[in-house]
Amino acid sequence: MIKNNKLFQQIMKFGLVGGIAFLIDYGVMIIAKEILGLNVLLAAALGFIISVIFNYIASVKWVFDVNKEKDEKKNFILFIIFSIIGLILTEIIMWFGTDILKISYLIVKIGATAIVMVFNFITRKIFLE
């Protein structure tokens, strides 16, 4: 029961951090697209990258019991690798949703974020703890 409670708390923390990261990601994307006039894919990438920085710090400090026996440099490299994979997934989904399906980037981004969030939790849980 204690292990399940710990997992539940971790999922809740991950959700809170993810929610804040999403607001950063989404907000930066909108500003980059609407105010700075960047291409949708570039705006999405910029928002994603800025939110990943926040997410890394919050995940390591608050969400995951980062294995202290593992090298911090190795943890950071793994985090970056999985974040790059998440960025690639995001870009593919954004491209497909906006260019092929002709759906608003604002809607596509929500779906892309949900998919990448699941990927992030699983990979961080496996490799950071």
N, C-alpha and C positions, 0 to 999 in steps of 0.2 A: 504493500500500500504506500509506503514511504517513497519508493522508487517512482511509482505512478504519480504521486503528488509532486515530486521534484520535476518529472517530465512535464506535467501540466503547468507548473510555474514557469518552467523554461519556455514552453510554447507560448504562454501568455506574455512573457517578457519579449520573446522574439516577435510576437505580433505587435506589441507596442513600438519596439524599435523599428520594425518593418513599416508600421503606419507612419511614423515620423519620417523615415527614409523615403517612403512613397510621396509624402507631401513635398519633401525637398526635390525629389526626382521630377515629379509632375509640375511643380511650380517653376523650377529652372527650365524645364522643357517648354512650357508655355511662354515664359519670358523670352527665351532664346528664339522661339518661332515667331511670336507675335510682335515683340518689341525690337529684337535684334534682327529679325528677318532671316534667320537661318533656315536651311533646308530641314524638313521634318526628321530625317534620320540623324543629321548632325545635332539637332536640338535634343533629340531623345538620348543620343550618346552622351552629350554634355551633362544632362540631368542625371543620367545613370552613374556616370563617373563621380560626380560630386556627392551623390547619395551613398555610393560605395565607401567613400572615405568616412562619412559619418557612421555608416553601418559597421565598418571594421572596428572602429574605436568602441562603439557601444556594445558590439557583440563580444569582444575580448574582455572588456571591463565589467559587463553586467549580465549578459545572457548566458554564455557558455562557460563551463568550468574548464578553461583552457588547460590542457595537460602541460604542467610546468616542466615535466621531464623532457618534453619535446623542445627542440630548439625554436626560439621565438622567430628567428629568421625563416625557418622552414614553415612555421605556421603562417607567417605573413605571405610567403611565396605561394603556399597552397590557397590562401584566401584570394590572392590576386588571380591565380590561375582560374579558380572557380568563378570569380567575378568576371573575368574575360569571357568565359564560356556563357555566363549569364548575359553579358552584353551582346554577344553574338546571337543568342536566342532572342533577345529583345529586338535586335535589329532585323532579324529574319521575320519575326512576327509583325513588327511595325511595317516593314516593306510589303509583306504579303497582305496585311490588312488594309493598308492605305493605297498601295499602287494596284494591287490585283483585285481585291474585293471592294475597293472604293469606299471604305468606312472611315469616318472621322478619326483622325489621329488621337483625339481625346478619348474616344471609346476603346480603340485598339490598345492604347497604352495601359488601360486598366486590366484588360485580359492578359497582356504580356507580363505585367507585374505579378499577377496572380500565379501564372505558370512559373516564372523565375523565382518567386518567393518559396514555392514548394521545393524546387531544385536547391535553392540556397540553404534552407533548413536542413535538408537531408545531407547534403555534402558537408556542411559545417559541423553537424552533429557527429558524423562519421570521422571526419579528419581532424577536427580541432580538439576534440575531447579525448 
